Amino acid sequence: MFDFVHNNNAAIKIILGAVALTFVGFGIGSYSAAVDDPYLAKVGDAKIYKRDLERQLQDQPANAASRQAALENLIRQEMLLAEARSAHLAVAPEQLRTVIAGIPAFQDGGKFSPARYQEFLTSRNMSAETFEAQLSRDLLLQAQTAPYLRGQFVSHTLQNRLAAMMTETREVRALVLKPEQFAANVKLDDAMLKAYYDANLKRFKAEETVKLDYVLLSQAQLAQGVQVSDDEAKAYFDKSKGEFGGEQRDVSHILLAVNKGASAADKAKVKAEAEAILKEVRANPAKFAELAKAKSQDPGSAANGGDLGFFARGAMAKPFEDVAFRMQKGQISEVVETEFGYHILKLNDIKGSDFDSQKAAVVARLQQQKAAALFRSKAEKLGEVAYQQADSLKGLEALGLTVQHSDALPRTGKAGDPVLSNRKALDAAFGDDVLKGKHNSEPIDVGNNTLVVLRVAEHQPARQKPLDEVREQVKAELLAREGGKLAAQRGEALLAELKAGKGVDAQAWQPMQSLSRRTAGQVPSGEVRAIFAVSGKSLPGFAGLKRDTGEFVLYRVDKVLPAAALAPEESAQLSGVLSELSANSVTAAYLEQLRQKHKVVINQALTE
């Protein structure tokens, strides 16, 4: 089945526009700000602090746009919670217990396991009260948005019109005028270079950087060095055999949820969507995790690519379990229906309960147990030595740690490096104690049971680059800018000539390509709109516009092919995405009402 929504979602948004609404839980509430800690924003009496924003960004480097988007997300959450409080809404203890008991990660044999729940809390260094307060908060957020995010009515007229617009095809040729084609006509002098440089001083600054020396203490690395003998592993397995259970299956799944009491038509619609995903998965099994992240509606596994981990019989709904335990390793199931909706299963692995099959798991567990104790011991010593010998990292080498060295790092860090992009580590590196005091940092937790101690090896303050240093860069940018102006002038004149029927076949048109709104590929959305704005009554027709790159592109529309009819499953999927867009629009309107009702104050000085 052709996955109409997956391949056309971008095209639909080009035509209709879309409102993206994201609500991320566990954002605010677990941080108590210092009295003098200024807030970034305030919704009613609730304040949002820098720490809340950093938690939302999960210590990842972010530009101004992503930070602003994250702050807006936190503001939306607080508006929804303020509305819930004004309506005296709360999550009843019975409801909270039911939700927690229904989370698969807290179950053993299909029943709630207090031991698993406690293991989860311990692994995250979190109390039950904190987790339950955060979960209650998320449930309130869901309750506030659910009525608006449910599917909205979409007229057949709109659906048919949109389908026709998306499937209409046009045969076009392009002609691109590049700034460099006009560079010979650009005349530059020293005065122009100086004026451009002076007008763009901020762009010609060398940002502040540091080079770091640092050591890492990682529990995972310690575990790799822990030796576990066969006798030790066998003795542990014999003592704890019950913990490893019988045969277990590691399954990933994609779930399309169906609400209880859904009509036959609604269920058929969801099943059709599941069949479309199944076809795509079978065509490219390597995309299973990617599709699960994008489309699965199981919040507990979607972020992990649908992976549920190993489970034994009795842990899952019976139809799900029956299929999982008759599949072969690597196999992808048919669509499976359970009380929760429609599933697509992939069997990743099988393990039994004998020692040989469990040996690797036993050794790994013993390594982790020993490494955890070793990590705690070394972490304590790490802090002592880093403080006592604060002017060097050499003392830390005695702990078996290797001093590593970074390249020059800006305040945003090194993208992709979990240590050198960590916000807490960067704040320490550019902080007064480490940067100006030239001391070692204290041990910094960068996640995954990893600590780093760092010091600044070299510091380069921000500086203004003189014109002579950036002269060639200034010249190149001016040539591109002025060449772009000439390209646009020539493009506009040529467009007028083409529309008048002059020189149509004399141009060096690129090869013809067939475009529809859903198959435009790499053609920018603005150009797609321009192409389809050309009237099909008198051909060839022409369109032209300036690109952000300074290029001017002209399009020649030679032929318009009528719209193709959609298959029933494609129509169903289009109806679904239109309903979703409509729901997002309704939700956006609701949020705007809340913004008017609950006063929002943003501290511009801190958010800019």
C-alpha positions as CSV (number, residue, x, y, z in Angstrom):
1,M,0.0,0.0,0.0
2,F,1.4,3.4,-1.0
3,D,2.0,5.5,2.2
4,F,0.3,8.6,1.1
5,V,0.7,10.6,4.3
6,H,4.4,9.8,4.7
7,N,5.3,10.9,1.2
8,N,2.9,13.9,1.0
9,N,2.9,15.4,4.5
10,A,5.3,18.2,3.4
11,A,3.2,18.9,0.3
12,I,0.1,19.2,2.4
13,K,1.7,21.7,4.7
14,I,3.0,23.7,1.7
15,I,-0.6,24.0,0.5
16,L,-2.5,24.5,3.8
17,G,0.2,25.4,6.4
18,A,0.5,23.6,9.7
19,V,0.8,24.3,13.4
20,A,3.4,22.1,15.2
21,L,2.5,21.6,18.8
22,T,4.8,19.7,21.1
23,F,4.3,19.1,24.7
24,V,7.3,17.6,26.6
25,G,6.7,16.4,30.1
26,F,8.9,16.7,33.2
27,G,9.8,20.3,32.3
28,I,9.1,22.4,35.3
29,G,8.5,21.7,39.0
30,S,11.5,19.7,40.1
31,Y,13.8,22.7,40.4
32,S,13.8,25.1,43.3
33,A,15.4,28.4,42.1
34,A,17.6,30.5,44.3
35,V,15.9,33.6,45.6
36,D,18.1,35.8,43.4
37,D,17.8,33.6,40.3
38,P,15.9,35.8,37.7
39,Y,13.2,34.0,35.8
40,L,13.0,33.7,32.0
41,A,9.3,33.9,31.8
42,K,6.2,33.9,34.1
43,V,2.7,32.5,33.5
44,G,0.5,33.8,36.2
45,D,2.4,33.1,39.4
46,A,4.4,30.2,37.9
47,K,8.0,31.0,36.9
48,I,10.2,29.4,34.4
49,Y,13.9,29.5,35.1
50,K,17.1,28.9,33.1
51,R,17.5,25.5,34.7
52,D,14.1,24.5,33.4
53,L,15.1,25.5,29.9
54,E,18.3,23.6,30.0
55,R,16.5,20.5,31.2
56,Q,14.1,20.9,28.3
57,L,17.1,21.0,25.9
58,Q,18.6,18.0,27.8
59,D,22.1,19.7,28.0
60,Q,22.4,19.7,24.3
61,P,23.9,22.8,22.5
62,A,21.2,24.9,20.9
63,N,20.9,28.0,18.8
64,A,18.7,31.0,19.6
65,A,15.8,29.6,17.6
66,S,15.7,26.3,19.3
67,R,16.0,27.8,22.7
68,Q,13.1,30.2,22.0
69,A,11.0,27.2,20.7
70,A,11.8,25.3,23.9
71,L,10.9,28.3,26.1
72,E,7.6,28.7,24.2
73,N,6.9,25.0,24.8
74,L,7.4,25.5,28.5
75,I,5.1,28.5,28.5
76,R,2.4,26.5,26.7
77,Q,2.7,23.8,29.4
78,E,2.3,26.4,32.2
79,M,-0.7,28.0,30.5
80,L,-2.4,24.6,30.3
81,L,-1.6,23.8,33.9
82,A,-2.8,27.3,35.0
83,E,-6.1,26.6,33.2
84,A,-6.4,23.2,34.9
85,R,-5.9,24.8,38.3
86,S,-8.4,27.5,37.6
87,A,-10.9,24.7,36.8
88,H,-9.9,22.9,40.0
89,L,-8.8,19.8,38.1
90,A,-6.5,17.3,39.6
91,V,-5.4,13.7,39.1
92,A,-7.1,11.4,41.6
93,P,-4.8,9.0,43.5
94,E,-6.7,6.0,42.1
95,Q,-6.2,7.2,38.5
96,L,-2.5,7.7,39.1
97,R,-2.2,4.2,40.6
98,T,-4.0,2.8,37.6
99,V,-1.8,4.5,35.1
100,I,1.4,3.5,36.9
101,A,0.2,-0.1,37.2
102,G,-0.5,-0.1,33.4
103,I,3.0,0.9,32.3
104,P,4.7,-2.2,30.8
105,A,8.1,-1.3,32.2
106,F,6.7,-1.7,35.8
107,Q,5.1,-5.1,35.1
108,D,6.2,-8.7,35.6
109,G,4.1,-11.4,34.0
110,G,1.5,-8.8,33.0
111,K,1.0,-7.6,36.6
112,F,2.4,-4.6,38.4
113,S,5.7,-5.3,40.0
114,P,6.7,-3.0,43.0
115,A,10.3,-4.3,42.5
116,R,10.5,-3.2,38.9
117,Y,8.9,0.2,39.8
118,Q,11.5,0.7,42.6
119,E,14.3,-0.4,40.2
120,F,13.2,2.2,37.7
121,L,13.2,4.9,40.4
122,T,16.6,3.9,41.7
123,S,18.2,3.9,38.3
124,R,17.1,7.5,37.8
125,N,17.9,8.6,41.4
126,M,14.3,9.7,41.8
127,S,11.8,9.4,44.6
128,A,8.3,7.9,44.1
129,E,6.8,11.3,45.1
130,T,8.8,13.2,42.5
131,F,8.0,10.7,39.7
132,E,4.3,10.6,40.6
133,A,4.1,14.4,40.8
134,Q,5.7,14.6,37.3
135,L,3.4,12.0,36.0
136,S,0.3,13.8,37.4
137,R,1.5,16.9,35.7
138,D,1.8,15.1,32.3
139,L,-1.7,13.6,32.8
140,L,-3.1,17.0,33.4
141,L,-1.4,18.3,30.2
142,Q,-2.9,15.5,28.2
143,A,-6.3,16.0,29.6
144,Q,-6.2,19.7,28.7
145,T,-5.2,19.1,25.1
146,A,-6.9,15.8,24.3
147,P,-10.4,17.3,23.4
148,Y,-8.7,19.6,20.8
149,L,-6.2,17.1,19.4
150,R,-8.8,14.5,18.5
151,G,-9.7,14.2,14.9
152,Q,-11.8,17.1,13.4
153,F,-14.4,16.9,10.6
154,V,-13.0,17.5,7.1
155,S,-15.3,18.2,4.2
156,H,-15.2,16.0,1.1
157,T,-14.9,19.1,-1.0
158,L,-11.7,20.2,0.7
159,Q,-10.3,16.7,0.6
160,N,-11.1,16.2,-3.1
161,R,-9.7,19.7,-4.0
162,L,-6.5,19.1,-2.1
163,A,-6.1,15.6,-3.6
164,A,-6.4,17.2,-7.1
165,M,-3.9,19.9,-6.3
166,M,-1.4,17.4,-5.0
167,T,-1.6,14.9,-7.9
168,E,-1.6,17.4,-10.7
169,T,1.7,17.1,-12.6
170,R,3.5,19.8,-14.6
171,E,6.4,19.4,-17.1
172,V,8.8,22.2,-16.5
173,R,12.3,23.4,-17.5
174,A,14.5,25.6,-15.3
175,L,17.0,28.4,-16.1
176,V,19.2,29.6,-13.3
177,L,21.1,32.9,-13.4
178,K,24.0,32.8,-10.9
179,P,25.6,35.8,-9.2
180,E,29.1,34.7,-10.4
181,Q,27.9,35.0,-14.0
182,F,27.7,38.8,-13.4
183,A,30.9,39.2,-11.3
184,A,32.8,40.7,-14.2
185,N,30.3,43.6,-14.3
186,V,30.7,44.4,-10.5
187,K,33.1,47.2,-9.8
188,L,34.6,47.3,-6.3
189,D,36.8,49.8,-4.6
190,D,38.4,50.2,-1.1
191,A,35.6,52.5,0.0
192,M,32.9,49.9,-0.8
193,L,34.9,47.2,1.0
194,K,35.3,49.5,4.1
195,A,31.6,50.4,4.1
196,Y,30.5,46.8,3.9
197,Y,33.0,45.8,6.6
198,D,31.8,48.6,8.9
199,A,28.2,47.7,8.4
200,N,28.8,44.0,9.3
201,L,31.4,44.2,12.1
202,K,29.7,41.5,14.2
203,R,30.1,39.0,11.3
204,F,33.9,39.5,11.3
205,K,34.5,38.7,14.9
206,A,36.6,35.8,16.2
207,E,34.5,34.2,19.0
208,E,35.9,33.4,22.4
209,T,37.4,29.9,22.6
210,V,39.1,27.6,25.1
211,K,41.3,24.5,24.7
212,L,40.6,22.0,27.4
213,D,42.6,19.3,29.2
214,Y,40.3,16.8,30.8
215,V,39.9,13.3,32.3
216,L,36.8,11.1,32.1
217,L,35.7,8.6,34.7
218,S,33.1,6.3,33.1
219,Q,31.3,3.4,34.8
220,A,30.9,1.8,31.3
221,Q,34.6,1.9,30.7
222,L,35.3,0.5,34.1
223,A,32.9,-2.4,33.5
224,Q,34.8,-3.3,30.3
225,G,38.0,-3.8,32.4
226,V,36.3,-6.0,35.1
227,Q,37.2,-9.6,34.9
228,V,34.6,-12.3,35.7
229,S,35.6,-15.9,35.8
230,D,33.4,-18.7,34.4
231,D,33.1,-20.2,37.9
232,E,32.0,-16.9,39.4
233,A,29.4,-16.4,36.6
234,K,28.1,-20.0,36.9
235,A,27.7,-19.6,40.7
236,Y,25.8,-16.3,40.3
237,F,23.6,-17.9,37.6
238,D,22.8,-20.9,39.8
239,K,22.0,-18.6,42.7
240,S,19.9,-16.1,40.7
241,K,18.5,-18.3,38.0
242,G,14.9,-17.1,38.7
243,E,15.9,-13.6,37.7
244,F,16.7,-14.8,34.1
245,G,13.4,-16.6,33.6
246,G,12.5,-19.0,30.8
247,E,12.7,-18.3,27.1
248,Q,12.4,-14.6,26.4
249,R,11.8,-12.7,23.2
250,D,13.2,-9.3,22.2
251,V,10.5,-7.6,20.1
252,S,10.1,-4.2,18.6
253,H,6.7,-3.0,17.5
254,I,4.8,-0.1,15.9
255,L,1.5,0.6,17.5
256,L,-1.4,2.5,16.0
257,A,-3.7,3.0,18.9
258,V,-7.5,2.6,18.7
259,N,-9.7,4.2,21.3
260,K,-12.1,2.0,23.2
261,G,-15.6,2.2,21.7
262,A,-14.2,3.2,18.3
263,S,-16.6,2.6,15.4
264,A,-15.9,0.0,12.8
265,A,-15.2,2.7,10.3
266,D,-12.6,4.3,12.6
267,K,-11.0,0.9,13.2
268,A,-10.8,0.2,9.5
269,K,-9.2,3.6,8.9
270,V,-6.5,2.9,11.5
271,K,-5.9,-0.6,10.2
272,A,-5.5,0.7,6.7
273,E,-2.8,3.1,8.0
274,A,-1.1,0.1,9.7
275,E,-1.2,-1.9,6.5
276,A,0.5,1.0,4.7
277,I,3.3,1.1,7.3
278,L,3.7,-2.7,7.1
279,K,4.2,-2.5,3.3
280,E,6.9,0.2,3.8
281,V,8.6,-1.8,6.6
282,R,8.7,-4.9,4.5
283,A,10.1,-3.0,1.5
284,N,12.9,-1.7,3.7
285,P,13.2,-3.6,7.1
286,A,16.2,-1.4,8.1
287,K,13.7,1.5,8.5
288,F,11.7,-0.2,11.2
289,A,13.2,1.8,14.1
290,E,13.0,5.0,12.1
291,L,9.3,4.4,11.3
292,A,8.6,3.4,14.9
293,K,10.0,6.6,16.2
294,A,8.0,8.6,13.7
295,K,4.6,6.8,13.8
296,S,4.3,4.4,16.7
297,Q,1.8,5.6,19.3
298,D,3.3,3.6,22.2
299,P,4.9,6.3,24.3
300,G,6.9,3.8,26.2
301,S,8.8,2.4,23.2
302,A,8.5,4.7,20.3
303,A,11.5,6.8,21.3
304,N,13.6,3.6,21.4
305,G,12.6,2.6,17.9
306,G,9.8,0.5,19.1
307,D,12.1,-1.8,21.1
308,L,10.2,-3.5,24.1
309,G,13.3,-5.4,25.2
310,F,13.1,-9.1,26.3
311,F,10.0,-10.4,27.9
312,A,8.7,-13.9,28.8
313,R,5.2,-15.4,28.2
314,G,2.5,-13.8,30.2
315,A,3.9,-10.3,29.9
316,M,1.9,-9.1,26.9
317,A,-1.6,-9.2,25.5
318,K,-2.3,-12.8,24.3
319,P,-2.7,-12.0,20.5
320,F,0.6,-10.1,20.7
321,E,2.3,-12.8,22.7
322,D,1.0,-15.6,20.4
323,V,2.5,-14.0,17.4
324,A,5.8,-13.0,19.1
325,F,6.5,-16.5,20.3
326,R,5.9,-18.2,16.9
327,M,8.0,-15.8,14.9
328,Q,11.5,-16.5,13.6
329,K,14.4,-14.2,14.5
330,G,14.4,-11.2,12.1
331,Q,10.8,-11.8,10.9
332,I,8.2,-9.0,10.6
333,S,4.7,-10.0,11.4
334,E,1.4,-9.2,9.8
335,V,-0.8,-6.5,11.4
336,V,-1.8,-7.8,14.8
337,E,-4.9,-6.6,16.6
338,T,-5.1,-6.3,20.4
339,E,-7.3,-4.3,22.8
340,F,-4.8,-1.4,22.4
341,G,-4.9,-1.2,18.6
342,Y,-3.0,-2.5,15.6
343,H,0.7,-3.7,16.0
344,I,3.5,-4.5,13.6
345,L,6.1,-6.8,15.3
346,K,9.7,-7.4,14.5
347,L,11.5,-10.2,16.4
348,N,15.0,-9.0,17.3
349,D,16.4,-11.9,19.4
350,I,15.6,-15.0,21.4
351,K,17.3,-16.2,24.6
352,G,16.7,-19.3,26.7
353,S,17.3,-20.0,30.4
354,D,20.3,-22.3,30.4
355,F,23.7,-20.9,31.6
356,D,25.3,-21.0,28.1
357,S,22.6,-18.9,26.6
358,Q,22.6,-16.5,29.6
359,K,26.3,-16.3,30.2
360,A,26.8,-13.0,28.4
361,A,24.0,-11.4,30.4
362,V,25.3,-12.9,33.7
363,V,28.8,-11.6,33.0
364,A,27.5,-8.2,32.0
365,R,25.5,-7.9,35.2
366,L,28.4,-8.9,37.4
367,Q,30.6,-6.4,35.5
368,Q,28.1,-3.7,36.1
369,Q,27.8,-4.5,39.8
370,K,31.5,-4.5,40.3
371,A,32.0,-1.4,38.2
372,A,29.3,0.5,40.1
373,A,31.2,0.0,43.4
374,L,34.5,0.8,41.7
375,F,32.9,3.9,40.1
376,R,31.7,5.2,43.5
377,S,35.1,4.7,45.1
378,K,37.0,6.4,42.3
379,A,34.5,9.2,42.0
380,E,35.1,10.1,45.6
381,K,38.9,10.0,45.1
382,L,38.5,12.0,41.8
383,G,36.9,14.9,43.7
384,E,39.5,14.9,46.4
385,V,42.5,14.9,44.1
386,A,41.0,17.4,41.7
387,Y,40.4,19.8,44.6
388,Q,43.7,19.2,46.5
389,Q,45.9,19.5,43.4
390,A,43.8,22.1,41.7
391,D,46.5,23.5,39.4
392,S,47.1,20.3,37.4
393,L,45.5,17.1,36.2
394,K,48.6,15.0,36.7
395,G,47.5,13.8,40.0
396,L,44.5,12.2,38.4
397,E,46.6,10.0,36.2
398,A,47.4,8.0,39.4
399,L,43.8,6.9,39.3
400,G,44.4,5.2,35.9
401,L,42.8,8.1,34.0
402,T,44.2,9.5,30.8
403,V,44.4,13.3,30.2
404,Q,42.7,14.2,26.9
405,H,42.9,17.4,25.0
406,S,40.4,19.3,23.0
407,D,40.7,21.6,20.0
408,A,39.6,25.2,20.4
409,L,36.0,25.3,21.6
410,P,33.5,28.1,21.4
411,R,30.9,28.6,24.2
412,T,28.5,26.4,22.1
413,G,31.0,23.5,22.4
414,K,31.7,20.7,19.9
415,A,28.5,19.3,18.3
416,G,28.1,15.6,18.5
417,D,30.6,15.1,21.4
418,P,28.6,14.1,24.5
419,V,31.3,15.7,26.8
420,L,32.5,18.7,24.9
421,S,28.9,19.7,24.0
422,N,27.6,19.2,27.5
423,R,26.1,22.4,28.9
424,K,27.3,21.9,32.5
425,A,30.8,21.2,31.3
426,L,30.9,24.2,29.1
427,D,29.5,26.5,31.8
428,A,32.3,25.3,34.1
429,A,35.0,25.8,31.4
430,F,34.0,29.4,30.8
431,G,33.2,30.0,34.5
432,D,35.4,32.3,36.7
433,D,36.9,29.6,38.8
434,V,38.2,27.5,35.9
435,L,38.8,30.2,33.3
436,K,40.1,33.1,35.5
437,G,41.2,31.2,38.6
438,K,43.0,28.6,36.4
439,H,41.7,25.8,38.7
440,N,40.5,22.3,37.9
441,S,36.8,22.0,37.8
442,E,34.9,19.9,40.3
443,P,33.8,16.5,38.9
444,I,30.9,17.2,36.5
445,D,28.2,14.7,35.8
446,V,27.8,14.5,32.0
447,G,25.3,11.7,32.1
448,N,25.4,7.9,31.7
449,N,27.4,7.5,34.9
450,T,30.3,9.5,33.5
451,L,32.2,12.3,35.3
452,V,34.6,14.8,33.8
453,V,37.2,17.0,35.5
454,L,38.6,19.7,33.2
455,R,40.9,22.7,33.1
456,V,41.6,25.4,30.6
457,A,44.9,24.9,28.7
458,E,44.5,27.9,26.4
459,H,42.1,30.8,26.2
460,Q,41.4,33.1,23.3
461,P,39.1,36.1,24.1
462,A,36.7,37.3,21.4
463,R,38.2,39.9,19.1
464,Q,37.3,42.0,16.1
465,K,39.2,40.9,13.0
466,P,40.7,43.8,11.2
467,L,39.7,44.5,7.6
468,D,43.0,43.5,6.2
469,E,42.6,40.0,7.7
470,V,39.2,39.5,6.2
471,R,39.6,41.5,3.0
472,E,39.1,38.5,0.7
473,Q,36.1,37.4,2.5
474,V,34.5,40.8,2.4
475,K,35.3,41.0,-1.3
476,A,33.8,37.6,-2.0
477,E,30.6,38.5,-0.1
478,L,30.3,41.9,-1.9
479,L,30.8,40.2,-5.3
480,A,28.1,37.7,-4.4
481,R,25.7,40.4,-3.2
482,E,26.2,42.8,-6.2
483,G,26.2,39.9,-8.6
484,G,22.9,38.7,-7.1
485,K,21.4,42.2,-7.7
486,L,22.5,42.1,-11.4
487,A,21.2,38.5,-11.7
488,A,17.8,39.6,-10.3
489,Q,17.7,42.6,-12.7
490,R,18.4,40.4,-15.7
491,G,16.1,37.7,-14.5
492,E,13.1,40.1,-14.1
493,A,13.8,41.6,-17.6
494,L,14.1,38.1,-19.1
495,L,10.9,37.0,-17.4
496,A,9.0,39.9,-19.0
497,E,10.5,39.0,-22.4
498,L,9.5,35.4,-22.1
499,K,5.9,36.2,-21.1
500,A,5.8,38.4,-24.2
501,G,6.9,35.4,-26.3
502,K,10.4,36.7,-27.0
503,G,13.4,34.4,-27.1
504,V,11.7,31.4,-25.5
505,D,13.7,28.7,-27.4
506,A,16.9,30.8,-27.4
507,Q,17.5,30.1,-23.7
508,A,19.8,27.4,-22.3
509,W,16.9,25.6,-20.5
510,Q,17.8,22.6,-18.3
511,P,16.3,19.2,-19.1
512,M,12.6,18.8,-18.6
513,Q,11.3,17.4,-15.3
514,S,7.9,16.3,-14.2
515,L,6.8,17.9,-11.0
516,S,3.8,17.5,-8.7
517,R,3.3,19.1,-5.3
518,R,4.0,15.7,-3.7
519,T,7.0,14.8,-5.8
520,A,8.8,18.1,-5.9
521,G,11.7,16.7,-4.0
522,Q,14.5,19.2,-3.6
523,V,12.6,22.1,-5.3
524,P,12.1,24.7,-2.6
525,S,8.4,25.3,-1.5
526,G,8.4,28.9,-2.7
527,E,9.4,27.7,-6.2
528,V,6.8,25.0,-6.2
529,R,4.1,27.6,-5.4
530,A,5.4,29.8,-8.2
531,I,5.3,26.9,-10.7
532,F,1.8,25.9,-9.9
533,A,0.6,29.5,-9.9
534,V,1.3,29.6,-13.6
535,S,-2.0,29.4,-15.6
536,G,-2.4,26.2,-17.6
537,K,-4.6,27.8,-20.2
538,S,-1.9,29.3,-22.3
539,L,1.4,27.3,-22.5
540,P,4.3,27.6,-22.3
541,G,3.9,29.7,-19.2
542,F,6.6,31.3,-17.1
543,A,7.5,32.0,-13.5
544,G,10.6,33.5,-11.9
545,L,11.9,34.4,-8.4
546,K,15.1,35.3,-6.5
547,R,16.6,32.6,-4.3
548,D,18.1,33.3,-0.9
549,T,21.5,32.3,-2.4
550,G,21.3,35.3,-4.8
551,E,20.5,33.2,-7.8
552,F,17.5,34.0,-10.0
553,V,15.6,31.0,-11.3
554,L,13.1,31.0,-14.2
555,Y,10.7,28.1,-14.9
556,R,9.1,27.3,-18.2
557,V,5.8,25.3,-17.8
558,D,5.3,23.3,-21.0
559,K,2.5,20.9,-20.1
560,V,-0.1,20.3,-17.4
561,L,-1.2,16.7,-16.8
562,P,-4.6,16.2,-15.1
563,A,-4.8,15.0,-11.5
564,A,-4.8,11.3,-10.8
565,A,-7.5,9.6,-8.7
566,L,-6.4,8.5,-5.3
567,A,-6.7,4.9,-4.2
568,P,-9.2,4.3,-1.3
569,E,-6.4,3.8,1.3
570,E,-4.7,7.0,0.1
571,S,-8.0,8.9,0.5
572,A,-8.3,7.5,4.0
573,Q,-4.8,8.6,4.9
574,L,-5.3,12.1,3.4
575,S,-8.4,12.4,5.5
576,G,-6.4,11.5,8.6
577,V,-3.7,14.1,8.0
578,L,-6.2,16.8,7.2
579,S,-8.0,15.9,10.4
580,E,-4.7,16.2,12.3
581,L,-3.9,19.6,10.8
582,S,-7.4,20.8,11.6
583,A,-7.0,19.6,15.2
584,N,-3.6,21.4,15.5
585,S,-5.3,24.6,14.2
586,V,-8.0,24.3,16.8
587,T,-5.4,23.6,19.5
588,A,-3.4,26.6,18.5
589,A,-6.5,28.8,18.8
590,Y,-7.2,27.3,22.2
591,L,-3.6,28.1,23.3
592,E,-4.0,31.7,22.0
593,Q,-7.1,32.1,24.2
594,L,-5.1,30.8,27.2
595,R,-2.4,33.3,26.5
596,Q,-5.0,36.1,26.6
597,K,-6.5,34.7,29.8
598,H,-3.3,33.9,31.8
599,K,-0.8,36.7,31.8
600,V,2.5,35.8,30.2
601,V,5.6,37.9,31.1
602,I,8.9,37.2,29.3
603,N,12.2,38.6,30.6
604,Q,13.6,39.8,27.2
605,A,17.0,40.7,28.7
606,L,17.6,37.0,29.6
607,T,16.0,35.4,26.6
608,E,17.7,37.4,23.8
